[in-house]
Amino acid sequence: MYVEGLDLMKRAADAGFERASYTYAMTSKLWDDDGDHFRGFSRDYVAKIGLLVRSSAGLWNWDHNDYFHIRRHVFISTVAPIFYSCPCSPLLEGHWALWDIDNRKAEDMCNRCFWIKEVGLFLRDFKASTGHPNFKTWR
């Protein structure tokens, strides 16, 4: 199921759908640690399309929710500390929480911290599916 879903997302991304391109790049990074799909994105583009995609609440469900949660916890425990300890830009505040990662550094952060921030926002705003509603009860 995961491979089929990723293949469909890749087809949409290859066809030029911006939301699919962003989501495919983030998913590839999280699941396969493949960051090659980020090469064609500028910081401005990622900031704009990322906000648009993440604000589409309710559209995204992860069938492999256990793996999603594992990847999220691995990110928080191993990658997020790099963001907070990098000297590229002073921290605005010193909290170690994923939910406020977008406001912690100034805009002059290094490229590595920028991408850590974007993946952190993606993980923060996307919710894993824990099941499907009983549609028979809807009227």
C-alpha positions as CSV (number, residue, x, y, z in Angstrom):
1,M,0.0,0.0,0.0
2,Y,2.8,2.4,0.9
3,V,4.6,1.8,-2.4
4,E,1.5,2.2,-4.4
5,G,0.7,5.5,-2.7
6,L,4.2,6.8,-3.1
7,D,4.1,5.8,-6.8
8,L,0.8,7.8,-7.3
9,M,2.3,10.8,-5.5
10,K,5.4,10.6,-7.7
11,R,3.3,10.5,-10.9
12,A,1.4,13.6,-9.7
13,A,4.7,15.3,-8.8
14,D,6.2,14.4,-12.2
15,A,3.1,15.9,-13.9
16,G,3.9,19.2,-12.3
17,F,1.5,19.3,-9.4
18,E,3.2,21.6,-6.8
19,R,1.5,20.1,-3.7
20,A,2.4,16.6,-4.8
21,S,6.0,17.6,-5.5
22,Y,6.4,19.1,-2.0
23,T,4.7,16.2,-0.3
24,Y,6.6,13.6,-2.3
25,A,9.9,15.3,-1.4
26,M,9.1,15.3,2.3
27,T,7.8,11.8,2.3
28,S,10.9,10.5,0.5
29,K,13.1,12.2,3.0
30,L,11.2,10.8,5.9
31,W,10.7,7.2,4.7
32,D,13.8,6.6,2.7
33,D,16.2,9.4,3.9
34,D,16.3,10.6,0.3
35,G,16.8,14.3,0.1
36,D,17.5,14.5,-3.6
37,H,14.0,15.7,-4.4
38,F,14.8,19.0,-2.6
39,R,17.3,20.2,-5.1
40,G,14.8,21.9,-7.4
41,F,13.2,23.9,-4.6
42,S,14.2,27.4,-3.6
43,R,13.7,28.5,0.0
44,D,10.9,30.9,-1.0
45,Y,9.1,28.2,-2.9
46,V,9.3,25.7,0.0
47,A,8.1,28.3,2.5
48,K,5.1,29.1,0.3
49,I,4.1,25.7,-0.9
50,G,4.9,24.1,2.5
51,L,2.5,26.5,4.2
52,L,-0.2,25.8,1.6
53,V,0.2,22.0,1.9
54,R,0.4,21.9,5.6
55,S,-2.7,24.2,6.0
56,S,-4.8,21.7,4.0
57,A,-5.8,19.9,7.2
58,G,-7.8,16.8,6.9
59,L,-6.6,15.8,3.5
60,W,-3.6,13.7,4.5
61,N,-3.7,10.3,6.1
62,W,-0.8,8.0,6.7
63,D,-1.7,4.3,6.4
64,H,1.6,3.4,8.0
65,N,0.9,5.5,11.1
66,D,3.2,3.5,13.4
67,Y,6.1,4.0,11.1
68,F,5.2,7.7,10.8
69,H,5.3,8.1,14.5
70,I,8.6,6.3,14.8
71,R,10.1,8.5,12.1
72,R,8.8,11.6,13.9
73,H,10.3,10.5,17.2
74,V,13.6,9.7,15.5
75,F,13.6,13.1,14.0
76,I,12.9,14.9,17.3
77,S,15.5,12.9,19.2
78,T,18.4,12.9,16.6
79,V,17.9,15.7,14.1
80,A,16.1,18.5,15.9
81,P,19.0,19.0,18.4
82,I,21.3,19.8,15.5
83,F,18.9,22.6,14.6
84,Y,19.0,24.0,18.1
85,S,22.8,23.7,18.5
86,C,23.9,25.0,15.1
87,P,25.7,28.4,15.4
88,C,24.4,29.7,12.0
89,S,21.8,32.0,13.6
90,P,21.1,32.9,17.2
91,L,18.1,31.2,18.8
92,L,15.3,33.5,19.4
93,E,14.1,31.3,22.3
94,G,15.6,28.2,23.7
95,H,12.7,25.7,23.7
96,W,13.2,22.2,22.5
97,A,9.8,21.5,21.1
98,L,8.8,20.6,17.6
99,W,5.6,22.6,17.7
100,D,7.5,25.9,17.8
101,I,10.4,25.1,15.6
102,D,9.3,27.6,12.9
103,N,9.9,30.6,15.2
104,R,13.2,29.8,16.8
105,K,15.8,31.1,14.4
106,A,16.1,34.2,12.2
107,E,15.8,34.0,8.4
108,D,19.6,33.8,7.9
109,M,19.9,30.2,9.1
110,C,22.2,27.8,7.2
111,N,20.8,25.5,4.5
112,R,20.9,22.4,6.8
113,C,18.9,24.2,9.5
114,F,16.4,25.5,6.9
115,W,15.6,21.9,5.7
116,I,15.5,20.6,9.3
117,K,13.0,23.3,10.0
118,E,10.9,22.4,7.0
119,V,10.8,18.7,7.8
120,G,10.0,19.6,11.4
121,L,7.0,21.7,10.3
122,F,5.9,18.9,8.0
123,L,6.0,16.4,10.9
124,R,4.3,18.8,13.2
125,D,1.4,19.6,11.0
126,F,0.7,16.3,9.4
127,K,-1.3,13.9,11.5
128,A,-1.1,10.1,11.1
129,S,-4.3,8.3,10.3
130,T,-5.3,6.1,13.2
131,G,-8.3,4.6,11.4
132,H,-11.1,5.4,9.1
133,P,-14.5,6.7,10.2
134,N,-17.6,4.5,9.9
135,F,-19.2,6.0,6.8
136,K,-22.4,4.0,7.3
137,T,-23.3,6.3,10.2
138,W,-23.1,9.4,8.2
139,R,-26.4,10.9,7.0
